[in-house]
Amino acid sequence: MKHFIFLINTIIIFTVFSCKTVAPIVYDKNLPAIRKELRGINLMMQQGEFDDAAKRLEKALVLYPENKDLKTIRCFLLIEQGKTQEAKDLINILIAQMPENALLYAAEGILNVKNNESDKAMENFEKSISLSAGNMAFPWYQKGLLCYQQKDYENASNCFFKAKQIKFRNPDYQFFYFLTQLQITKNLEANIHLWKSVENKIEQIPSWYYSFYAQALYDIDYKEDAIKLLNEGQKAYPTDLYLQLFNCCIRLDECKDTNTIPSKDLGDEIKKILLKLPCPEAADTWITWLELSADARLATECRKYIALYSYSPLVQEWSRKMQNKD
């Protein structure tokens, strides 16, 4: 049975930059003000208010143009805004100025992940860990995400464990440690206490928690629990496209299990999601529906999305199938 995996790099989670990569300027009378700006900008980023964060950051840089932390956080903001080339150029400039800044290598690693350059990403995350003497949670977390994406759950678990030891109040680190333990042990009951610990740290479960948790449960054959959790997520976040897409994937899986043709309504639903959420995962789901439906558009749509997402392992698999058919 095919499992539909939502790649980790579609969701980048940034932690509060309270763990400095450069020595603070102890006698700088502006330091409390700069810290306030950093906290405010980071909070805006966490809430998805990237344009407002950019405006606030530019004002702060006018006041404190030489502050290294403000320059560093600008790299992450550019990544979140999708300005990858601008982010890459800035990272290169700042690394030349601050070669010991561990966060810059983590930022470069995130760009590598976005470009499907896994080996380079791993090198940069490990460089970041090395420069911070293993005492910064963020690069451990990013390395863990990459290992999780690669299904290297043992190493991912180790990374998330170290991240949560450093920043025990961060629920994301605890959450992904819980997911790795699910994948390793295939046992929900033995690890449910880890989930309870996560719940105690958050006021409201984020939408992407539902996506990853339900996917993990589905992977380890807790399918009824996965569907129940997915329904809870869709009730809490009825407009979330990732939850909608995962729902469609499960229904397609059921069609494969029962050897039945998926409905046209399901196909229409998937196509609408793809138009709103253009990504390899949505394209893969759409192509799967076309194949199960024996739809005449399969070959044309395959070629279209192979051209658009040639870097994606999901789409590369369709490319191999097309070559075999030809």
Secondary structure, 3 states (H helix, E strand, C coil): CCCCCCCHHHCCCCCCCCCCCCCCCCCCCCHHHHHHHHHHHHHHHHCCCHHHHHHHHHHHHHHCCCCHHHHHHHHHHHHHCCCHHHHHHHHHHHHHHCCCCHHHHHHHHHHHHHCCCHHHHHHHHHHHHHHCCCCCHHHHHHHHHHHHHCCCHHHHHHHHHHHHHHCCCCHHHHHHHHHHHHHHHCCCHHHHHHHHHHHHHCCCCCHHHHHHHHHHHHHCCCHHHHHHHHHHHHHHCCCCHHHHHHHHHHHHHHHHHHCCCCCHHHHHHHHHHHHHCCCHHHHHHHHHHHHHCCCCCHHHHHHHHHHHCCCCHHHHHHHHHHHHHC
